[in-house]
């Protein structure tokens, strides 16, 4: 979340912004959800994130924390 430049969308080849249907704007989340996600480093309180990137981060965190035992 330290990179300030917008990422390029792999689908539309434009900048990742609120114009994309996959973009999660923190302003659209209620304050409790936004603060909880920000506290664990999933989303920045001020910047949005691509929902596919968010899903990938969540799955990676699940696997890292031992969820891989459920996949056996």
N, C-alpha and C positions, 0 to 999 in steps of 0.2 A: 504494500500500500504506500510505499515510499516513492514510487514512480508517478510523476505528475502528468506525464503525457498520455493522451487517450490512446487506447489500443485500436488496432485495425480489426474490423469484424471479418471473420473468415467467410461469411455468407454474402454480405453486401459489399465487401471491400471498402467500406467507409469507416469513419471513426466510430468507436463504440459510444453511443449517446442515447438519450431518451427517445430518439426517433425510431429506434429499433424495438420490436416487440419482445425481444429477449432481455432487454436492459432492465435491471432492478434499480429504481431510483430510491434512495433512502427516505426521501420525502413522502413516498407512497406507503412506507411501513409505519406502523404505530410506534410510539416512542419506546415502549418496553421491548418490543422485538428488535428494533434498531439498536438499542443499547446492549442487549444480550448478544447479538451477533457481532457488534463492534468489540465487546469485551473479550471475546474469544478469537478475534482477528479475522472473522469471515468477511466482514464488510466495513468500509470506512463510514463514519457518521456523516461525512460531507460529500463523499463521492459515491457514485453508483458502481454496479458491477454487472457483467454479463451473467445471466441466469445459468448458462451452461458452465461457465467458469466456476460459479458458486457451487453448482452441483458436484463438479469435479473435486473442488476443495473439500466439500463435506464428505464425499465418499473416501477420499484419501485420508482424512482425519479418522473416520470410522475404522478403516483398515489399520492405520497406524496404532490406534488405541486398543487393538486386540479383537476387533470385530471379525477378523479373518477366521477365528475359530468357529464362527457360525456358518461359514461357507463350506466346511468339510462335510 
